[in-house]
Amino acid sequence: MHISSLPGNTGIGTLGKNAYEFADFLKAAGQSYWQVLPLCPTGYGDSPYQSFSTFAGNPYFIDFDLLCDEGLLKKEDYEKIDWGKNPEKVDFTKLFDNRFKVLYKAFERFSTTDNEDYAAFCRDNEFWLKDYALYMALKYENSGKPWTDWEKSIKLRENASLQSAEKELSNEVDFWKTVQFFFFKQWFALKEYANSNGIKIIGDIPIYVAGDSADVWANPQNFLLDGECNPTEVAGCPPDAFTADGQLWGNPLYDWDYMNSDGYSWWKSRIKHMCGLCDVVRIDHFRGFESFYAIPAGAKTAKIGEWRKGPGIEFFREIESDLGKMNLIAEDLGFLTPAVKKMLRQSKYPGMKVLQFAFDSDGDNDYTLHNFTKNSVAYTGTHDNDTVIGYIKKSPRKTVKRAKEYLRLNRREGYNWGMMKAIWSSNSDTAIVTMQDLLGLGSEARMNFPSTVKDNWQWRAKDGYLSEELAVKVRYYTKLYKRLPEKRGKK
């Protein structure tokens, strides 16, 4: 259940009242984990996997009512704004047009000069915050253009030009720093509340960052770029049975040789930061650390490209030598070579088992229920899958027949409940279901269609979607399958 999918009256889910009520529901339902998508700001295609910063928090998630309680906003500042006509869909255009105007009013009422918490926040996060705030100020100054289209001296980060920009845009830079202070203050309060009620947060680190981001602009040496800071090769996946053209993600690739010589300092900062935000972290596209697919920059599809060796298990050993043992989940989906499987075994991180992948062929596969290993996290589906109800309705007839026969699914019980009970009964240490499946929703509630950029990341739950009856039912099955925690946190 991503933050954006929570209900509310300001166009998108936030870190306010409805988030706390969801944590209460999880406790009542006997759950131990709340998994979210990346918390960073959304960029191209409104995707949390294409962000302006891998370190920053999403300003859209800042709750206005909480700012109102602090005296930083008034109800009339935001209650009458048109946030979109459909409360079950996020209207990102309306958010972009209106949300920062409201946040600017809160910023104007917020004194940064004598706020010790704000000053401490800026000091503790200077390693990313300074560049991010200047990047966002410059982006607005340049009418939203990507940084590669900015004035050359700024694009190439010449000191004199950067100092001049910081001085000229100092108020805007302070605004973006303050917005981040608002986000992290609200996030950590929510996390503390969830933790105190026995709920741990599972976060998400995308393997790649967006080309148009503070990450690449501030650290070009970490990426495969030419003299004009344009990528020479980009990320993606080759053609397969599902996508004839492959997947062209377009993210710049890492210069792993340079990162290795630098002791992976940027990655260490990134993972340490994320492990501070969440209790467990899912590493997206884990196989990309063993080998990655490189596509020539400017290619229209992913048909032309080649596999290159990544840093492998030594990367994770180096990270852990500095940060210690981390609670990570390896997103090990897709085509896995023996080398990738070996790296997963060596890391000892749990992989992912997605039940929807089990029935695409007659043969046995790693996603068939009886093959689930203990050191794994079982899913009915992820944000890239259809809901269970949508899967049953839209999958090929043979696939659905195999699923129904193997899992003994029936309409009366609900296909969603049959598949959820299956992963709860599995051998996997942890089992995660989507809120859409708990609610029995169809394809209208699907979160993302991979390789597309329209109409994704929009689903929101209806007001009143949580009920005591649903919590009791989920808790019953959690206890039945011996997944109920023995001890709960204090209220």
C-alpha positions as CSV (number, residue, x, y, z in Angstrom):
1,M,0.0,0.0,0.0
2,H,1.9,3.1,-1.2
3,I,1.4,6.4,0.6
4,S,-0.1,7.9,-2.6
5,S,-2.9,5.3,-2.5
6,L,-4.3,6.3,0.9
7,P,-7.6,8.2,0.7
8,G,-7.9,11.9,1.6
9,N,-9.2,15.2,0.4
10,T,-6.1,16.9,-1.1
11,G,-5.7,14.8,-4.2
12,I,-3.2,12.1,-3.0
13,G,-2.5,10.0,0.0
14,T,-0.4,11.8,2.6
15,L,1.5,11.2,5.9
16,G,-1.5,12.4,8.0
17,K,-4.6,10.9,9.6
18,N,-5.3,8.2,7.0
19,A,-1.8,6.9,7.2
20,Y,-2.1,6.5,11.0
21,E,-5.4,4.8,10.6
22,F,-3.9,2.3,8.1
23,A,-1.2,1.5,10.7
24,D,-4.0,0.9,13.2
25,F,-5.7,-1.4,10.7
26,L,-2.4,-3.4,10.2
27,K,-2.1,-3.9,13.9
28,A,-5.7,-5.0,14.3
29,A,-5.2,-7.4,11.3
30,G,-2.2,-9.0,13.0
31,Q,0.3,-7.8,10.4
32,S,4.0,-7.1,10.9
33,Y,5.0,-5.2,7.7
34,W,3.8,-2.3,5.6
35,Q,5.5,-2.2,2.3
36,V,5.6,1.0,0.3
37,L,7.1,2.1,-3.1
38,P,10.0,4.5,-3.3
39,L,9.4,7.6,-1.2
40,C,11.3,10.0,-3.5
41,P,9.7,12.7,-5.6
42,T,8.1,11.5,-8.8
43,G,9.5,12.7,-12.1
44,Y,9.0,11.6,-15.7
45,G,5.7,9.6,-16.1
46,D,4.9,10.4,-12.5
47,S,6.9,7.3,-11.6
48,P,8.6,6.9,-8.2
49,Y,11.3,5.0,-10.2
50,Q,12.1,8.1,-12.2
51,S,12.8,10.7,-9.5
52,F,14.5,14.1,-9.3
53,S,16.4,12.8,-6.3
54,T,17.0,9.3,-4.8
55,F,17.5,10.9,-1.3
56,A,14.6,13.4,-1.2
57,G,11.1,12.8,0.0
58,N,8.0,13.3,-2.1
59,P,6.6,16.8,-1.4
60,Y,3.1,15.5,-2.5
61,F,3.0,13.3,0.7
62,I,3.2,16.3,3.1
63,D,0.0,16.5,5.0
64,F,-1.6,19.9,5.0
65,D,-3.7,19.3,8.1
66,L,-0.6,18.6,10.1
67,L,1.0,21.8,8.9
68,C,-2.3,23.6,9.8
69,D,-2.0,22.2,13.4
70,E,1.4,23.8,13.6
71,G,0.0,27.2,12.5
72,L,1.9,27.0,9.1
73,L,-1.3,26.8,7.0
74,K,-4.9,27.8,7.3
75,K,-7.8,25.6,6.1
76,E,-8.7,28.1,3.4
77,D,-5.3,27.8,1.9
78,Y,-6.1,24.3,0.6
79,E,-9.7,23.2,1.2
80,K,-11.3,24.8,-1.8
81,I,-8.6,23.9,-4.4
82,D,-9.6,21.5,-7.2
83,W,-7.4,18.4,-6.6
84,G,-9.2,16.3,-9.2
85,K,-12.6,15.0,-10.0
86,N,-12.0,11.3,-9.2
87,P,-11.2,10.6,-5.6
88,E,-10.0,7.1,-6.6
89,K,-7.3,8.4,-9.0
90,V,-4.4,10.8,-8.5
91,D,-4.5,13.7,-10.8
92,F,-0.8,14.5,-11.1
93,T,-1.4,17.6,-13.2
94,K,-3.6,19.2,-10.6
95,L,-1.0,18.3,-7.9
96,F,1.8,19.9,-9.9
97,D,-0.2,23.0,-10.6
98,N,-1.4,23.6,-7.0
99,R,0.5,21.8,-4.3
100,F,3.7,23.8,-4.3
101,K,1.7,27.0,-4.1
102,V,0.2,25.8,-0.8
103,L,3.6,24.6,0.5
104,Y,5.1,28.0,-0.3
105,K,2.5,29.6,2.0
106,A,3.7,27.3,4.8
107,F,7.3,28.1,4.0
108,E,6.6,31.8,4.3
109,R,5.1,31.3,7.7
110,F,8.0,29.1,8.8
111,S,11.0,30.8,10.3
112,T,14.3,29.0,9.4
113,T,16.5,31.4,11.2
114,D,15.8,30.3,14.8
115,N,14.5,26.8,14.3
116,E,17.1,24.4,15.8
117,D,15.4,21.3,14.4
118,Y,15.6,22.7,10.9
119,A,19.2,23.7,11.3
120,A,20.1,20.2,12.5
121,F,18.2,18.7,9.6
122,C,20.2,20.7,7.1
123,R,23.5,19.8,8.7
124,D,22.7,16.1,8.9
125,N,21.6,16.0,5.3
126,E,24.0,18.4,3.7
127,F,25.6,15.6,1.6
128,W,22.5,15.6,-0.7
129,L,20.2,18.4,0.4
130,K,22.3,21.3,-0.7
131,D,22.6,20.0,-4.3
132,Y,19.0,18.9,-4.5
133,A,17.6,22.3,-3.3
134,L,19.8,24.2,-5.8
135,Y,18.9,21.7,-8.6
136,M,15.2,22.2,-7.9
137,A,15.5,26.0,-7.8
138,L,17.5,26.0,-11.0
139,K,14.9,23.7,-12.6
140,Y,12.1,26.1,-11.9
141,E,14.3,29.0,-13.1
142,N,14.8,27.1,-16.4
143,S,11.1,26.4,-16.9
144,G,11.4,22.8,-16.0
145,K,14.0,21.9,-18.6
146,P,16.3,19.0,-17.9
147,W,19.7,20.1,-16.5
148,T,21.4,19.0,-19.6
149,D,19.7,21.9,-21.4
150,W,20.8,24.5,-18.8
151,E,23.5,27.1,-19.4
152,K,26.7,25.3,-20.0
153,S,28.6,26.7,-17.0
154,I,25.8,25.6,-14.7
155,K,25.4,22.3,-16.4
156,L,29.1,21.6,-15.9
157,R,29.0,22.9,-12.3
158,E,31.6,25.6,-12.6
159,N,32.2,27.0,-9.1
160,A,31.7,30.7,-10.0
161,S,28.4,30.0,-11.7
162,L,27.1,27.8,-8.9
163,Q,28.0,30.4,-6.2
164,S,26.2,33.1,-8.2
165,A,23.1,30.9,-8.7
166,E,23.0,30.0,-4.9
167,K,23.1,33.8,-4.1
168,E,20.5,34.8,-6.7
169,L,18.1,31.9,-5.9
170,S,18.7,31.8,-2.1
171,N,15.0,32.1,-1.2
172,E,14.0,29.4,-3.6
173,V,16.8,27.1,-2.3
174,D,15.6,27.7,1.3
175,F,12.0,26.8,0.1
176,W,13.1,23.4,-1.2
177,K,15.1,22.7,1.9
178,T,12.2,23.6,4.1
179,V,9.8,21.3,2.1
180,Q,12.2,18.4,2.7
181,F,12.2,19.3,6.4
182,F,8.4,19.1,6.5
183,F,8.4,15.7,4.7
184,F,11.0,14.0,6.9
185,K,9.5,15.4,10.1
186,Q,6.1,13.9,9.2
187,W,7.6,10.7,7.9
188,F,9.6,9.9,11.0
189,A,6.6,10.6,13.2
190,L,4.5,8.1,11.2
191,K,7.3,5.5,11.2
192,E,7.7,5.9,15.0
193,Y,4.0,5.3,15.4
194,A,4.0,2.3,13.1
195,N,7.0,0.8,14.9
196,S,5.5,1.4,18.3
197,N,2.5,-0.7,17.2
198,G,4.7,-3.6,16.0
199,I,4.6,-2.6,12.3
200,K,7.9,-2.4,10.4
201,I,8.2,-0.4,7.1
202,I,9.6,-2.1,4.0
203,G,11.0,0.6,1.6
204,D,12.3,0.4,-1.9
205,I,15.5,1.5,-3.7
206,P,15.4,1.6,-7.5
207,I,18.6,0.3,-8.9
208,Y,18.9,3.3,-11.3
209,V,18.3,7.0,-11.0
210,A,16.7,9.3,-13.5
211,G,19.0,11.1,-15.9
212,D,17.3,14.4,-15.1
213,S,18.0,14.3,-11.4
214,A,20.1,16.0,-8.8
215,D,21.9,12.7,-8.4
216,V,23.4,12.8,-11.9
217,W,23.9,16.5,-12.1
218,A,25.8,16.7,-8.8
219,N,27.8,13.4,-9.3
220,P,28.4,13.0,-13.1
221,Q,31.6,11.1,-12.4
222,N,29.5,8.1,-11.2
223,F,27.8,7.6,-14.6
224,L,28.7,6.8,-18.2
225,L,28.4,10.2,-19.7
226,D,30.2,12.0,-22.6
227,G,31.9,15.4,-22.4
228,E,28.6,17.2,-22.6
229,C,27.1,15.1,-19.8
230,N,24.9,13.1,-22.0
231,P,24.6,9.4,-21.5
232,T,26.6,7.2,-23.8
233,E,24.5,4.1,-23.0
234,V,21.3,3.7,-21.1
235,A,19.5,1.0,-19.0
236,G,16.8,-1.5,-20.0
237,C,16.0,-5.1,-20.6
238,P,16.3,-7.1,-23.9
239,P,13.3,-8.5,-25.8
240,D,11.6,-11.5,-24.3
241,A,8.3,-13.5,-24.6
242,F,6.4,-10.5,-23.1
243,T,8.0,-7.5,-24.9
244,A,9.2,-7.9,-28.5
245,D,11.1,-4.6,-28.4
246,G,12.4,-5.1,-24.9
247,Q,12.2,-2.5,-22.2
248,L,14.0,0.8,-22.8
249,W,14.2,2.5,-19.4
250,G,16.5,5.2,-20.5
251,N,18.4,5.7,-17.2
252,P,22.1,6.5,-17.4
253,L,24.3,3.5,-16.5
254,Y,26.8,3.6,-13.6
255,D,30.5,3.8,-14.1
256,W,31.1,0.8,-11.9
257,D,34.9,1.0,-12.4
258,Y,35.0,4.5,-11.0
259,M,32.6,3.6,-8.2
260,N,34.8,0.7,-7.2
261,S,37.9,3.0,-7.1
262,D,35.9,5.3,-4.9
263,G,34.8,2.6,-2.5
264,Y,31.2,2.9,-3.6
265,S,30.8,6.0,-1.5
266,W,27.7,7.3,-3.2
267,W,26.0,3.9,-2.9
268,K,27.0,3.6,0.7
269,S,25.4,7.0,1.4
270,R,22.3,6.0,-0.5
271,I,21.7,2.7,1.2
272,K,22.6,4.1,4.7
273,H,20.1,6.9,4.1
274,M,17.3,4.5,3.0
275,C,18.0,2.1,5.9
276,G,17.5,5.0,8.2
277,L,14.1,5.8,6.6
278,C,12.8,2.2,6.7
279,D,13.2,-1.0,8.7
280,V,13.7,-3.3,5.6
281,V,14.7,-2.2,2.1
282,R,13.9,-3.9,-1.2
283,I,16.7,-3.6,-3.7
284,D,15.1,-3.2,-7.1
285,H,16.5,-5.2,-10.1
286,F,19.0,-7.1,-8.0
287,R,20.2,-9.0,-11.0
288,G,21.6,-5.8,-12.4
289,F,24.5,-5.9,-9.9
290,E,25.7,-9.2,-11.4
291,S,25.3,-8.1,-15.0
292,F,23.3,-5.3,-16.7
293,Y,22.0,-4.6,-20.2
294,A,23.5,-1.6,-22.0
295,I,21.6,0.0,-24.8
296,P,23.3,2.7,-27.1
297,A,22.0,6.2,-26.2
298,G,19.5,7.4,-28.8
299,A,18.1,3.9,-29.6
300,K,14.4,3.7,-30.1
301,T,14.0,0.3,-28.6
302,A,15.9,-2.2,-26.5
303,K,16.5,-4.6,-29.3
304,I,20.1,-3.6,-29.7
305,G,22.2,-3.9,-26.6
306,E,24.6,-6.1,-24.8
307,W,25.1,-7.6,-21.3
308,R,28.0,-6.2,-19.2
309,K,29.4,-7.5,-16.0
310,G,28.4,-5.6,-12.8
311,P,30.2,-5.4,-9.5
312,G,28.8,-8.7,-8.3
313,I,28.8,-10.0,-4.7
314,E,31.9,-7.9,-3.9
315,F,29.7,-4.8,-4.0
316,F,27.5,-6.0,-1.2
317,R,30.4,-7.2,0.8
318,E,32.0,-3.8,0.5
319,I,28.8,-2.1,1.6
320,E,28.3,-4.4,4.6
321,S,31.9,-3.9,5.6
322,D,31.0,-0.3,6.3
323,L,27.3,-0.4,7.2
324,G,27.1,-3.8,8.8
325,K,24.4,-6.5,8.1
326,M,21.4,-4.9,6.5
327,N,17.8,-6.0,6.3
328,L,17.4,-6.2,2.5
329,I,15.1,-8.0,0.1
330,A,16.5,-8.8,-3.3
331,E,14.1,-8.2,-6.2
332,D,15.3,-11.2,-8.1
333,L,12.6,-11.3,-10.8
334,G,13.1,-11.7,-14.5
335,F,15.7,-13.9,-16.4
336,L,18.1,-15.2,-13.8
337,T,21.3,-16.8,-14.9
338,P,23.3,-19.3,-12.8
339,A,25.6,-16.4,-11.9
340,V,22.7,-14.3,-10.6
341,K,21.4,-17.2,-8.5
342,K,24.8,-17.7,-7.1
343,M,25.1,-14.1,-6.1
344,L,21.7,-14.3,-4.3
345,R,22.8,-17.4,-2.4
346,Q,26.1,-15.7,-1.4
347,S,24.3,-12.5,-0.2
348,K,21.9,-14.5,1.9
349,Y,19.2,-11.9,1.2
350,P,15.7,-13.2,0.8
351,G,14.4,-13.2,-2.8
352,M,10.9,-12.7,-4.1
353,K,8.3,-15.4,-5.1
354,V,5.4,-14.0,-7.1
355,L,2.5,-16.5,-7.4
356,Q,1.1,-14.9,-10.5
357,F,4.2,-16.1,-12.4
358,A,3.7,-19.7,-11.5
359,F,1.1,-20.7,-14.1
360,D,2.4,-19.3,-17.4
361,S,3.7,-22.7,-18.5
362,D,3.0,-26.4,-17.9
363,G,6.4,-27.0,-16.4
364,D,7.6,-26.6,-12.8
365,N,9.2,-23.2,-12.0
366,D,10.6,-21.2,-9.1
367,Y,7.2,-19.5,-8.5
368,T,5.2,-22.6,-8.1
369,L,4.0,-22.8,-4.5
370,H,5.7,-26.0,-3.6
371,N,9.1,-24.6,-4.7
372,F,9.0,-21.5,-2.4
373,T,12.1,-21.5,-0.2
374,K,12.1,-20.4,3.4
375,N,14.5,-17.5,2.9
376,S,12.1,-15.6,0.6
377,V,9.2,-13.2,0.5
378,A,6.0,-14.4,-1.1
379,Y,3.7,-12.1,-3.1
380,T,0.4,-12.6,-4.9
381,G,1.6,-9.8,-7.2
382,T,3.7,-6.6,-7.1
383,H,3.0,-3.1,-8.3
384,D,3.9,-4.2,-11.8
385,N,1.3,-7.0,-11.8
386,D,-2.4,-6.8,-12.3
387,T,-4.6,-7.4,-9.3
388,V,-5.6,-11.1,-8.7
389,I,-9.1,-10.4,-9.9
390,G,-7.7,-8.7,-13.0
391,Y,-5.2,-11.5,-13.5
392,I,-7.9,-14.2,-13.5
393,K,-10.1,-12.2,-15.9
394,K,-7.4,-11.2,-18.4
395,S,-4.8,-14.1,-18.4
396,P,-4.9,-16.7,-21.1
397,R,-7.4,-19.5,-20.5
398,K,-4.8,-22.2,-20.0
399,T,-3.0,-20.1,-17.4
400,V,-6.2,-19.5,-15.5
401,K,-7.1,-23.2,-15.7
402,R,-3.8,-24.2,-14.2
403,A,-4.0,-21.6,-11.4
404,K,-7.6,-22.7,-10.5
405,E,-6.7,-26.4,-10.5
406,Y,-3.4,-26.1,-8.6
407,L,-4.7,-23.7,-6.0
408,R,-8.3,-25.0,-5.9
409,L,-9.6,-21.5,-6.5
410,N,-13.3,-20.9,-6.5
411,R,-15.5,-17.9,-7.2
412,R,-17.6,-18.3,-4.1
413,E,-14.6,-17.8,-1.8
414,G,-13.1,-15.2,-4.1
415,Y,-10.1,-15.8,-6.3
416,N,-8.2,-13.2,-4.4
417,W,-8.7,-14.9,-1.1
418,G,-7.6,-18.3,-2.6
419,M,-4.3,-16.8,-3.8
420,M,-3.7,-14.9,-0.6
421,K,-4.3,-18.0,1.5
422,A,-1.9,-19.9,-0.8
423,I,1.1,-17.5,-0.1
424,W,0.2,-17.3,3.6
425,S,0.4,-21.1,3.7
426,S,3.7,-21.2,1.9
427,N,7.1,-22.0,3.2
428,S,8.3,-18.4,2.7
429,D,9.4,-16.6,5.9
430,T,7.3,-13.5,4.9
431,A,4.2,-13.1,2.8
432,I,3.0,-9.7,1.4
433,V,-0.4,-9.0,-0.2
434,T,-1.5,-5.8,-1.9
435,M,-4.3,-3.8,-0.4
436,Q,-6.1,-4.1,-3.8
437,D,-6.2,-7.9,-3.4
438,L,-7.5,-7.6,0.2
439,L,-10.3,-5.4,-1.2
440,G,-11.0,-7.7,-4.1
441,L,-10.5,-5.0,-6.7
442,G,-10.0,-5.5,-10.5
443,S,-7.7,-4.1,-13.1
444,E,-9.1,-0.6,-12.5
445,A,-6.9,-0.6,-9.3
446,R,-3.7,-1.8,-11.0
447,M,-0.8,0.4,-10.0
448,N,1.6,0.1,-13.0
449,F,1.9,-1.2,-16.6
450,P,5.6,-1.7,-17.2
451,S,7.1,-0.1,-20.3
452,T,4.3,2.5,-20.4
453,V,4.2,6.1,-19.1
454,K,0.5,7.0,-19.1
455,D,-2.2,6.3,-16.5
456,N,0.2,4.6,-14.0
457,W,0.7,5.1,-10.2
458,Q,-2.8,6.6,-9.8
459,W,-4.9,4.2,-7.8
460,R,-6.4,5.4,-4.5
461,A,-8.5,3.6,-2.0
462,K,-12.1,4.9,-1.3
463,D,-13.0,6.6,2.0
464,G,-14.2,3.9,4.4
465,Y,-12.2,1.1,2.7
466,L,-11.0,-0.2,6.1
467,S,-13.3,-2.1,8.3
468,E,-13.2,-4.1,11.5
469,E,-14.7,-7.1,9.6
470,L,-11.8,-7.1,7.1
471,A,-9.2,-6.8,10.0
472,V,-10.8,-9.7,11.8
473,K,-10.8,-11.8,8.7
474,V,-7.2,-11.1,7.9
475,R,-6.1,-11.7,11.5
476,Y,-7.9,-15.0,11.5
477,Y,-6.0,-16.3,8.4
478,T,-2.7,-14.8,9.7
479,K,-3.2,-16.8,12.9
480,L,-4.4,-19.9,11.1
481,Y,-1.2,-20.1,9.0
482,K,1.0,-19.4,12.0
483,R,2.1,-15.9,10.9
484,L,0.7,-14.0,13.8
485,P,3.4,-12.2,15.8
486,E,3.7,-13.4,19.4
487,K,4.2,-10.0,20.8
488,R,2.8,-6.7,19.7
489,G,4.2,-3.2,20.3
490,K,2.8,-0.8,22.9
491,K,-0.1,1.3,21.8
